[in-house]
């Protein structure tokens, strides 16, 4: 059995930890302490899927008045969202303006989404626009520098999180994502946590990921929207990049 097959076997039964549902809910709950009691809390999940993160966040808010919004490209998921109390919007997040006013949300979630997207400058720009100053972005991404990915690279193999036959088009490390999201001071990283840890069983993986997040399977960033005016797309416009990134000029 080669290393890739061994890693696939190691993953079995612990993949659910990669989503960091408990981490997302805890980070959102932490943010609500900054919001006056009685104030309405608006939460957006970019790429909300089945809505698990939004519903977990609502439960974590312990009775606070919250409105849940979700964006997804899957029309069936959007249609089903309303039954769960989620205001669903069908949208291509890489090419469209989010249909919300500036400074509208207190919390934005992007969990296991950015690794699928080329247009991360545009996505971060729209998030920076719709978040209130002092609002938070909770971003969850696979860790390119996870222990198992380092093992694969050491023997000349492709890391699992950017498998060329897989759905991901980007890889992230703790320092790399922090530099990206913190570029030109639209966001400030407040906290980073890890989730899951191959090749260990769930209980051990949870313990290790809390203590060694830079080697964990997934990384979760709590990012504060600063009061800097404008949007994150200026980070792209201030650079001369050979890739033809979408800048929103046509929307």
N, C-alpha and C positions, 0 to 999 in steps of 0.2 A: 504494500500500500504506500503510494507516494505521499508527500507532505500535504498536497492540496486535498487529497481524499481524507487524510487524517483530520485536517481542520474541519472539513464538512461533517465528519463524524463527531468531533468535539462540540460543534455548535448545537447539535440536536438537543432539544429540550430547554435551551436557554435563550433562544432567539427573541422571545418576548421581552427580555430585559433591554434589548437594544433600543426600544422605543422610549425608555425612561419616563414612563407615565407618571410615576410618583415624583420624579424630579421636576417635571413641568408643573404639576399641581402645586408642589411646595414653593417653587419660585413665584408662581402667580399669587399664592397666598401671602408671601412675603411682601409683594408689591402693594397689596390692598391695605397694609398697615399705614402706607403713606397717603391713602385716600380717605378723606373725611367720612365718618360714619353718616349714612343717610344719602350720600352721593351715589348716583347711578354709575355702575362700572360697565364699560363696554369692552368686550374681548373679541378679537378676530383671530381665526386660525387660517393661515394661508396654506392651502392644500389639506383640508380638514379630513378627507377620507370618510371614515365612518363616524367621526365626531367624538371619538373617545377622549381626546385631550380636552375638548371644550366641556364635556360633561363632567370629567374629573375635576376640572378647574371650578366649575359651578359648585360641586359638592364641597370642595376645599374652602370656598368662600363663606361657608357656615351661615347661610341665610342672608348674606348681603344682596342687595338688589342689582342683578347683573343681566345684561342682554348679550347673547351669544351670536356671533356672525361667523360664517365660514365661506371660503372661496375654494372652488374645485373645478376641474375641467370635465368631470364626469357628471353628465346630466342626471343619471339615476341616483347618484349620491346626493346631489342637490335637491332632487325631488323628495327623497326620503328624510332629509334633514329637518324639514318643518315638523314632522311627527315627533321629533326629539326636542323641539323648542329652539331650534337653530335657524337663524335667518340665512339661508343658503343662496349663494350667487355662483352661477356658472360663468367661468372666465378663464382665458388664457393669460396666466400671470406673467408670461414672458413678452407679451405683445400689447397688453391692454392696460389702461388706467384703472385703478381700483375705484369702484363707484361709491366713494365715500368722501365726505368733506375733509379738508385739512384739519389736523389736530382733533380727530374724532375719537380715537381709541386710547384706553388706558393700558391695555395689554395686547400685544400681537405675538402669536405663536407661529413658528415655521419649523416643524419637527419632521426630519427625514424628507425634506423637500429640496433644499438647495443643491444637493449632490446630483439631482436629476436635471438641473437647469444650466443652460449656457448663460442666460441673461441675468446674472446675479447683481450686476450694477443696477439694472432697471428695477428688479424686485426689491432690493434694499432701498432704492430711491422712493418707491411708492410706500414702503413701510415707514420710511422717515417722514414722509408727507402726512400720512394719516395718523401717526402717533402724536399724542400730546407731548409737549416738553415735560420731561421727568417721567414720561411713560416708559414702559419696558418692552423690549423684544426678547423672547425666549427662543433661541435657535438650537436645534438638535441636529447634529451631523455625524456621519461615520468618521472614525479616526484613522487617517492614513498611516499614522505612526503607532497604531496598536501593536501589542506584543506579537500577535500572530502574523500581522503584515510585515513586521520587521524580520521575522523568521523566514517568510516567503522571499522577501527581497534579498536576504543573505544567501539564498541558494538560487537566485536568478529568476524567481517566479513573480508573476503579477500579483499585487495585493488584492485581496478579495473585494474590497470596497470600490475598486475601479477595474473590475473584471471587464475585459474588452468585449465579452459576449453578454454582459450584464446591462442593467438600466442606468448605471451611474456614469456621469460625464465629468465629474470633478472629485478631487480628493482634498481633505482638509486636515491640518494639524492644529494643535492648540495655539501655537504661536502664529501660524499662518492666518487662521481665521481671525484671531484677535487683531492682527495688523490690518487685515482687510476691513473688518467692520468698524475699526477705530480710525480709519483713514480720514483725515481732515476734520476730525472731532465732531461728526454728526452723532456718533454713538460712543459710549464708554463702557467697557466690559467691567462689570462689578464682581462676577463670580463665574467659575468654571467647575463643572462636575463631570465625572465619568460614569458610564453605565456598561455593565457586563465586562467579562474578562475571560477570553478563551485561553487555555483549554480547561477551565475549571467548572465544577457543578455550580448551580445557581447561588447557593448560600455563600460559597467561597468567592464566587465571581463578584457578588455584591460587596463583600467586605474589601476585596482587593481594589475594585474600581473606585471606592470612596477614598482609598489611601494613595492610589497610584493612577490618577485620572489620565495622565499623558500616555499610559500604556493600555487604557481601557478600549473596548470596542467602539463605544460612542462617546461623544463630547457634547455637553450642554452648556450654553452660554447665556448668562443673564446680562443683558445689555441695556443701559440707560440711554434714552433719547435726550441729548443735550438741548440747550436752548439756542443752538446755532441756527440761524435763518437759512432758508433754501432747502434743497434736498440732496440726497446722496449721489444723484446722477452727475453732480458737478465733479465728483471724484474721477469719473470717466472722462468728462470733458477737459479736465486739466491734464490728461495724459495722452500721449500719442502712441496708440496701440495698433499693431498690425491687424488684429482681429476686428471684424466689422460688428461690434457690439451694438445692440439696439439702445438708442438714447431717448426714445419717446417723442422724437420730433414730429412724427406723423399722427400723434393722438392728442 
